[in-house]
Amino acid sequence: MTAAPSYALSPKKLLHTKWTAVMPRNKEKHFLVTKVIEPVPPGSPVESVEIEAVHSKRARIIAWRELKDAARWRRGWV
């Protein structure tokens, strides 16, 4: 696993953030976090977010910690 980036990343502040896939698939390179998945039971730590590809509008749910992997994601649209 790649070392975590130098910036802090909080799941509650991820909504509407922009991300670039390091290795795009199906022309899907740029993504937006469209939803922070609320945990069950309430009060538990957030574990997942929904990201949407800008190109195709396809959405998927990932563990928010995946966004910390510099080998897979870059913050912003690069």
C-alpha positions as CSV (number, residue, x, y, z in Angstrom):
1,M,0.0,0.0,0.0
2,T,1.2,3.5,-0.8
3,A,1.9,6.0,1.9
4,A,-0.9,8.3,2.9
5,P,-0.8,11.8,1.4
6,S,0.3,14.6,3.6
7,Y,-3.2,16.2,3.9
8,A,-5.8,15.1,6.4
9,L,-8.9,13.4,4.9
10,S,-12.1,13.3,6.9
11,P,-15.1,11.3,5.6
12,K,-17.5,14.0,6.8
13,K,-15.8,16.6,4.6
14,L,-15.7,14.5,1.4
15,L,-19.1,15.5,0.0
16,H,-18.7,17.2,-3.4
17,T,-14.9,16.8,-3.5
18,K,-13.3,16.1,-6.8
19,W,-11.0,13.1,-7.5
20,T,-8.9,11.9,-10.5
21,A,-8.3,8.2,-11.0
22,V,-4.6,7.4,-11.6
23,M,-5.5,4.5,-13.9
24,P,-8.8,5.4,-15.6
25,R,-11.2,2.7,-16.9
26,N,-13.9,3.1,-19.5
27,K,-12.8,6.8,-20.1
28,E,-13.8,7.4,-16.4
29,K,-11.0,9.6,-15.0
30,H,-12.7,12.4,-13.1
31,F,-15.1,11.7,-10.2
32,L,-17.2,13.6,-7.7
33,V,-18.2,12.3,-4.2
34,T,-22.0,12.6,-4.4
35,K,-22.9,11.0,-1.2
36,V,-21.4,10.1,2.2
37,I,-23.1,6.8,3.2
38,E,-24.5,7.1,6.7
39,P,-23.5,4.2,8.9
40,V,-25.9,1.8,10.7
41,P,-26.2,2.2,13.6
42,P,-26.1,6.0,13.6
43,G,-23.0,7.3,15.5
44,S,-20.8,4.6,14.0
45,P,-17.8,5.8,11.9
46,V,-18.5,6.5,8.2
47,E,-17.0,3.8,6.0
48,S,-18.3,4.4,2.5
49,V,-18.9,7.1,0.0
50,E,-20.6,7.1,-3.4
51,I,-18.5,8.5,-6.3
52,E,-19.9,9.4,-9.7
53,A,-17.9,9.5,-12.9
54,V,-18.2,12.9,-14.6
55,H,-18.0,11.3,-18.1
56,S,-20.5,8.6,-17.8
57,K,-22.5,9.6,-14.7
58,R,-22.0,6.0,-13.5
59,A,-22.0,5.8,-9.7
60,R,-20.4,3.3,-7.4
61,I,-19.8,2.9,-3.7
62,I,-16.3,2.6,-2.3
63,A,-14.6,2.7,1.1
64,W,-13.7,6.3,1.7
65,R,-10.2,5.2,2.8
66,E,-9.5,4.1,-0.8
67,L,-9.2,7.8,-1.7
68,K,-6.1,8.0,0.5
69,D,-4.3,5.5,-1.8
70,A,-2.0,7.8,-4.0
71,A,-1.5,4.9,-6.4
72,R,-5.2,5.0,-7.3
73,W,-6.5,8.5,-6.6
74,R,-5.4,12.1,-6.8
75,R,-7.3,14.9,-5.1
76,G,-8.9,17.4,-7.5
77,W,-9.1,17.1,-11.3
78,V,-5.6,16.6,-12.6
